[in-house]
Every structure is written in C-alpha cells, then in structure tokens.
C-alpha cells in the first residue's frame, strides 16, 4: 500500500508556522501487511517519508481485537524509532483520530 498525504484543512497561520519550523506539508507512506488474523489481529508496517529522497521512518502497528459481550475491545501498539518529535506528532494525531471516532460512534441514528 502507498499514499501521499497532504493536509487539506491547514489554515494560513498553521501552514506558515509549519513552514517556518521546516516541517513539510506533505509526506509519503508506504507499507505492508505483516500479519492478518480475521477478526482477531492486524499487524502492519508503515514507512513515512517527508520527501522522496529521505530514508523514512518505519513503524509497526499492531491491533488486537477481543470480543467483550456485544462490544469489541481494541488494543493498539505502535512501535518505532523513539524520536521525541515523532512521538509527540504521532500521539497528537492518534488522540485526534480516536476522539473523532468516539464522537462518531456515540452518535445514534434512528431507523427511518
């Protein structure tokens, strides 16, 4: 799998701050599935590259799914280089995604 990410929702102030800090506004992801056990586990490897010439930063993400009554408990582990900058960015990104996911799951839709 591979994709190019370009944040679409950056305002001018955020964009200028990132550029001033020397942080690229787009990046490339390449990855592969390392393990897949249907309804139980997914393990994948991603390499993030800020420009095509860079060596990239590789992480391995493991998701374990456990049935709990009528729900599912998800355990997420991300392993990679322990660089404080990337740890902070990764944590902020993940927390934001989990928050949006939680809000969308808590919204109930009444049948028509």
Beta strands, then each sheet from edge to edge (+ up, - down):
strand 1: 2-6
strand 2: 26-37
strand 3: 41-49
strand 4: 57-68
strand 5: 71-80
sheet 1: 1+ 2- 3+ 4- 5+
end
